[in-house]
Amino acid sequence: MKKTATAEVEFWSELDHQVLACLRDGPKSTRDLARRLGLSPGGATSVLLMLAAEGKIRVTGVELAESA
């Protein structure tokens, strides 16, 4: 069970690193980040919100969903 927890931590750490690396080139849309990282837009939003809560990024844009 401990091995699984370590693998999860490594996965999230690597994903955080990938997101931050993408953002070093400048602002990106959530959709663009999702495409680059192989995530769904909702998954990318979740990761971005976690990074924002940790103070690692700033979320500066929001828009209506296409279905709204």
Number of C-alpha atoms within 10 A of each C-alpha: 5 7 8 9 10 10 11 12 12 12 12 12 11 12 15 16 12 14 19 15 11 15 14 9 8 7 12 12 13 19 15 14 21 19 13 12 14 11 16 14 16 12 13 22 16 12 18 21 16 14 17 13 12 10 9 12 15 12 11 6 8 8 5 6 6 5 4 4
